[in-house]
Amino acid sequence: MHLPEPSAAIAPDSLRSWARLGVCVVLCAAGSVGMWSIVVALPALQADFGVSRAQAASLYTLTMISFAIGGLVTGRIADRRGVRAAVSAGAVALGAGYVASALTHSFYIFALCQGVLIGFGASASFAPLMADISHYFSRRRGIAVAICASGNYLGGAAWPPLLQHFIAADGWRAVHTGVGVFCLAILPALAIFLRRRQVAGAFAAAVTGSETVLMSSGLSRGALQGLLIVAGFSCCVAMSMPQVHIVAYCGDLGYGPARGADMLALMLGFGIISRIASGFLADRIGGVATLLTGSFLQGAALVLYMLFDSLGALYVISALFGLFQGGIVPSYAIIVREYFEPEEAGARVGAVIMATLFGMAFGGWFSGYLFDAAGSYRFAFANGLFWNLINVLTATYLLTRQHRLVPA
């Protein structure tokens, strides 16, 4: 383990820690373009390459798979080389992916650029940053991780309208080239501000504290990591039902897809509020209790979806769903920092985030499968409740083990 010189270090919860958090939020929002651009460019890509809607939609699936695996890889890079190296590697992958995809006239080469380079590059601006910022806060760790994670939603609010404007004016190829140059120029420059490391004494104290918590829980590292992966996968299978299918659901009910898009935007907007609020909560009751609270409330919102389907009710329930579920994913990063050593945080957070993304991918597909089989979304909502129950039970088990801990 390499510890920096004290003169180049940052004390926990200091002004420099908050400044570092600001840089992480900007990086998270900027790097998230790799997630959102494919959604906006989908119609133009389908027309340009002359492929079916299913083929075009597969680009999004490839992106999410690459994003999931990339989170684990870039997390390991951050643990061993520092988060600056991880972000810089992601910037190179994003830049190369966007520029190369703009030059190709082959759909399959485009899919390779999008599904490997762009998805991988975007992953460096999410899980590694959440893990990194957790090292620089002690009393305010929960709110810091939550604010950092909100950068992804901020990017989701800012990038789509901006990209749509320029795609309509200049075409998707020019936009991809511009985004690639932007990523190569801006992301490594911002990453320079992440070169400082935590002070040696605080780092050593964090190692000792996490070892004490883990041993007192009676769980091995592998068992705890496995439980977090199960929890992450199951909660996001449940989460995917409204997020992936709300537009189609509104169309089936006769309200039109535009209403569903409004509800999705409402979900994401309240998700930002939820992430920040969950950070405050985690600083007071801990990551596991915050996870359990969010998971229980997410299940309650799924029940409301099953009971009410009027237009006004769906708007209210969608807002509640966003308010309830937004803080679940950041809770995993907080739990990892409570139980594991700091130098393992990047890879372990990346592994849990990978599980959540696979849960979103599986849940989105399986909900559609259940709809095709039953002719309605009722069984899909029930399936979401089943997986949500698994998450609640896992979080409850972790909380009971936590009650065995010795007082800090």
Sequence and secondary structure as in RCSB ss.txt:
>XXXX:A:sequence
MHLPEPSAAIAPDSLRSWARLGVCVVLCAAGSVGMWSIVVALPALQADFGVSRAQAASLYTLTMISFAIGGLVTG
RIADRRGVRAAVSAGAVALGAGYVASALTHSFYIFALCQGVLIGFGASASFAPLMADISHYFSRRRGIAVAICAS
GNYLGGAAWPPLLQHFIAADGWRAVHTGVGVFCLAILPALAIFLRRRQVAGAFAAAVTGSETVLMSSGLSRGALQ
GLLIVAGFSCCVAMSMPQVHIVAYCGDLGYGPARGADMLALMLGFGIISRIASGFLADRIGGVATLLTGSFLQGA
ALVLYMLFDSLGALYVISALFGLFQGGIVPSYAIIVREYFEPEEAGARVGAVIMATLFGMAFGGWFSGYLFDAAG
SYRFAFANGLFWNLINVLTATYLLTRQHRLVPA
>XXXX:A:secstr
     GGGEE TTSHHHHHHHHHHHHHHHHHTHHHHHHHHHHHHHHHHHT  HHHHHHHHHHHHHHHHHHHHHHH
HHHHHH HHHHHHHHHHHHHHHHHHHHH   HHHHHHIIIIIIHHHHHTTTHHHHHHHGGG STTHHHHHHHHHH
HHHHHHHHHHHHHHHHHHHH HHHHHHHHHHHHHHHHHHHHGGG  EE HHHHHHHHHHHHHHHHHHT  HHHHH
HHHHHHHHHHHHHHHHHHHHHHHHHHHHTS HHHHHHHHHHHHHHHHHHHHHHHHHHHHH HHHHHHHHHHHHHH
HHHHHHH  SHHHHHHHHHHHHHHHTTHHHHHHHHHHHHS GGGHHHHHHHHHHHHHHHHHHHHHHHHHHHHHHS
SSHHHHHHHHHHHHHHHHHHHHHHHHHTTS   
